[in-house]
């Protein structure tokens, strides 16, 4: 894992990020890991996500620092014309790698593409919105509207169940990073800027359609049934062992199924079932249709063995499996230390921990990011190096309350809590 950005794919690009929460900061983090100089702009005192949980005992946000690693931070009063002009200059300043804005702070005319393109004709702007018509939305409200909660959770449960992972925010952030790279490629070849609008709700709808959740309703007239922990359309189920450990087991191919039958010693029973049911368990559809009886057949084998015995048997087969673990078990397993994706990071206010780099390896190496900046800590240096402001000019900005400093942010920090 390397922190040197000079030879990374996006070295030389400068992104101004005016954002908060998950999708937009994740876009910036991804671009930073790929080598871009990402400058996050917040209001003085920090944005709404400054103290978002999880936090340390002293109230420092583990969440905020995790998503803002490798960036520079500037804070300014964006309610004032002087602050707005300062941000506009940062976005549109000349240079081949500049002129790029990523934001989820929509509805501000001074940050709009038409206004910024008057200042720089080849500007690239990406605005993440909630819905297609511009209404506010977050992952959890978007998810409620897609239909997924109605098929999530135990089969007999009639209430919707939300997911814990903000999957649409994550997908949106990665789509946003890809869109920026595409727009830069377009600008490099044509000299033209691009206005990109990315609604979070459309990300959810696009993925739902591509995976068939919406298409099957249009084609077949009905939607996906709730399957609990079963894998839709093939064979996969969770089983409990003698010592109450739980495994997720998937037989995705005929070979997987043959191995599962062999290692559980249920060949004669499964053959009899195929004959009696007129089924062929080498086919996904038949394994799925008759999953309940297959679960009962295989379940006794798991129930009569310890987790260690089950794991040893499964490891010597082609069957796909994992034991259900907690986050504490993942960290305590030593997996992070053994995986080069993770490297020690000393984060002021948080401590030293193993932080993940970019999952993709470039020429064998994961691309990582430095520690997150102190909120507002880079303001003076950014306006000095990028805009050519003198120390006198900087002092005036700070004294007038237009430009924040890391000391301002430390003094203004409010008690931590949920957003």
N, C-alpha and C positions, 0 to 999 in steps of 0.2 A: 504494500500500500504506500502510495507516494502523495506528498502534499505540494510538490512543485507544479505550478500551473503553466509554466512557460511553454511546454511542449504538448499540452493537452489539445483535444480537437477544437474547442471553442476559445482558445487563447486569443486575446485581442478584442473580444466582444465586451461591451459594457451594457449592463442591464440596470435600469432604474425600476425598482420594485416598490410600488405603493400598495401595501396589502396587509391582510391579517388572516388569522385562523389557518386553514389547512391547504386548500388547493393552490392558491397563489404563492404562498411561501414555499410549498413543495416544488413548484415549478422553478422558483429561484434557486433553491438548494440544488436541484438536479443540474441546472445550467452552471452553477458555481462548481460543482464537482467535475463537470466537463471542461472547466477552464475559464469560464466567463467571469469578469469582474462584476459582481452583483452588489448594488448599493440599495439597501432597504431604507425607505423613507417613512417615518412615523410622525404623528403629532407629538409635540412636546408633552412629556409625561407618559408617552407610550400609547399604543392602540388598545383596542378592546381585548386583545389576546395576551397582553403583557404578563399577566399573572395567572394565566390559565393552568389548571391542574393537568398533570401531576406537578407538585412543587416539593421543594426540600423543606426541612423543619424550619428553616429561616425564611421561607416564603419565596425563594427564587424558583422561577418556572423551568422545570425540566423540559416541558413541552416547547416553550419559546426558544430555548437554546438549541434544542434538537433540530428544529426546522430552519434555524437561521445560521447554522454553522457555515463558515467560509465566506460570509458576506461582510460588507462594511455597513455601518449604521449611521444615519443622520436623522436628526429630529428638527422639525421646524413648525412654525405656526402657519398651517395651511389655510386658516380662515382669513388671513390677511393677504392683501394683494402682493405685498413684498415676499411673503412665503411662497405664494403661488408662482410668482415670477422666478424665484430661485429654483423651484422644482422644474419648471418649464425649461430653464436654461440647462439644468443637469441632463434632462432628457434629450434636448435638441442640440447640445453643443457639438461643434464640428468634429469630424474624425470618422474614419471608415468603420470603426467598430461600435460607435455610439448610435444614438438615435433610436433606442429600443425601450419601450415601456411595458411592464407587466403590472396589472392592477385588478383588484376586485372592488375598488372603491368607485363604483360607477355613479353617474348622475352629476358629475362635476364638469361643467362646460369647459373650464380651463384645462382639464385633462383630456378632452375629447380629441379624437383623431383630426377632425377638420381644423381645430384651433392649432394643434401642434404641427400639422403639416404646413401651415402658413409660416411657421418658424423654421421648419426643416422639411423639404419636399419629400425626402425618402424615409421619413420616420416610420417605424414599425410600432404599432400599438396592439396590445392584447388585453381585452377587457373580459374578465370572468363575471358573468351575471348569474342570477338565480334561475330565472325562467326565460323562455324565448321572448316574452313580451316585457322583460325588464323587471318583473316583480322580485322581491327579495325571497331567497330560499336558502336552506342549508341542507347538508347531506341527509339529516334525519327526516326533514319534511319531504324532500325529494323521494327518499326511499319509500315513505308512506304512500306516495302517489303512484309508484311504479307497479305495485302488486306483490312485491317480494315478501313483505311481512305476513301476507295471508297464507303463504305456503312455508313459512319458517317456523320451526319449533316442533314439539311433539305432534304426532299424527292426530291424536284425539283432541288436541287443543283447538278451540274455536275462536280464540282471541288472536289478533295480529301480534307478531313477535318481531321487534326491531333487531337488526344486527348490531354488533358492538363495533366492528371495524367500519370506519367511515369510507366505505369502498368507492362511493361516487366521487368524494373529494380527492381521494388518491388517484383514481383514474383521470379525473379532470386535470389535476396538477401535471400528470405525465403527458396527457394530450396537449396541454398548454406548452410544455417544454418542446414537444415535437413540432407544434405549430410555429413557435419562434424560430427553431432551426430551419424549417421549411421557408419561412418568410425571409430569413437572412440569405438563404440560398437563392431565392427569387430576386432579392435586391442585388446580390453579387452579379447575377447574370443579366439583369435588365436595368438596374439603377433605380427601380421603383420601390416605394414603400408599400406597406400593407396595413389595412385596418382589420383586425381579427376580433370577432366577438364569439365567446365560448360560454353558452348557457350550461350551468350545472345539470339542469333537468334534461337537456338534450343529450348530455353524456350518458346519463342513466338510460334514456330511451334508446339511444343508438346501440349500446351494449346489450340491452334487453332484446332488441330486435335481431342483432347479429347472432346471439346465442339461441334464438328461436322461441323465446318466451312469448313475444308478441306475434311472431309469424304463425305459430301453430293455432292461435285463436283465429287469425284471419283465414287460414287455410282449412283447419279442421272444425272450427266453430266452437271450440272449448279450450280452456287453458290448462296449465300444469296442475296436477294434484299435489297435495301436501304429502311428503314421503318421510318426514322425520329425518333420521340420520341415514336412511337408505339412499343410494346413488340412483338418480333417475335414469331409466332406460338401460341399465345393465345390472350387475350384481355387486353390491357393496353394503356392508352393515357393520355396526359396532357390537362387540361381544365382551362379556364380563368374565374374568377368570376366577379361579377358586379363591384367590387372595384379594378380590375386589378391584383388580386393575382392569382397565377398559382399553380395548384395541379397536381401531378402525381398520377393516379388512376389505380390500377391493379385488374382485376377480374381473378384470377389464377385458380379458381375451380368453379364448378357449384353453390356451396353455395355463393361464392362471387358475381357471376352474378345475382343470385336471389335477393340478398340483394341490389345490385346496382339498379336493376329494381324497387324494392319495394320503396327504399328511394327517387328515382326520380319520382315516380308515373307514370311510363311509361309502366305498365304491359300490358294494352290493345294494345298499339302501338307495343310493342315487340312481343306479341302473333300474331298480324296481319303480322308482318314482317316474322316471322318463317313460317307462313302458306303460304304467298305469295312467299317467296324465296325457300321454301322447305328445310329450315334450322333447325338445332337443336342447340340453343345457350348454351346448357349444354356441348357441345363439343368444345374443344379448336380450332379445325380447322375451324369450322363455325363462331365462334366469331372472329377469325383472318381474314377470307376471307371477312367478311361483316363489318369490323371495321369502314369503312368510314361512312356508314349509321348509325351505332350504335353511332359513335361520334356525329353525327348531332342530333340524338334523345336525348342523354344525355346532350349534350353541352348546350342546352337552359336552363336546370335546374340550371347548374352552373352559367350561365351568368346572371340569375335573382336573385342571392343571393350573399351576402358578403362572404368574406373569413372566417369570424368567424362563420357564419351560416352554411357554407359548412363543416367546420371542426367539428362542433358540431354534425351535422347529420352523417358524416362518422364515428366519434368516437363511435356512437351507432350501428354500423354495423360491419360485418366481412370483409368488403372491405378493401383492402390494399391501403394505401395512405400516402402521405407526401406533405406538401407545399414546393415549391421551396424556398430555402433560400440562402442568401449570407454568406460568412465566417464571416462577421461582425455581421450578425444576429445570427449565431450559438454562437459566443462568448458572445454577449450581452444578450442571452436568459437565462443565468444562468445555462445552461446545464453542462458546465464543472465543476462548483462548486458542482453540485448535483451528478456527476458521480464519483464513487471511482476510476475509471481508471485514473483520473487526480489528481495530488497533487502539491502543491506549490513547485517550484524549484528556488533557487537563483543561477543564472548563471552569473558569473563575465563577465562584458563587455556587457551583454544583459539586465540584470535586473531580477526581480522576475516574474515568470509566471507559469501557470499550465501546467505541462508536463505530457504526457501520459506514462503509464507503459505498460507492456505486456498485450494485450487484454485478453488472457487466464487467468483464475483465478486458482491458485493452493491452494487447501484447503481453498477456499473462499477469497484469497488475490491476488491482482495484484502485479507482480514483477516489481519494478521500477529500475531506474538507477540514480546514482548521477550526478552532473553537469559535463559537458564536461571539460577536462583538459585544461590548458594553453598549447598551441602548444609548444612541446619540454620541457615542465615543469618537466617531470618525468625522463629525460634521466639519470641524475647522480644516482638517487635512483635505477633505473632499473638495470643499469650495476653493481652497488654496490651489490644489494641484490641477483640478479640472476647469475651474472658472477663472483662475488667475487673480483671486481676491488678495489684497494686501492684508497684513495683520491688523492694520487700522480698520479696514473694511469689516474684517471678521469680528473684531472687538465691538464695533458698532452694531452688527447684527445680533450679537449675543446680548449686549446691554439693552437693546430695544425689545428683546424677547422674541425676535424672529427666528433665531437659530439656537437650538438647544445644545447642551453639553452633557457628558456622562454624569457630571456632578448634579446637574438639574434633575436628571432622571433618578438618581439615587435618593435625593431628598424628597422627590415627589412620589416615591413608590408607595402604593396603597396596600392595605392588607390583602393577602392572597385569597383567592376563592374561585368558585366556578364562574364561567362567563355568564 
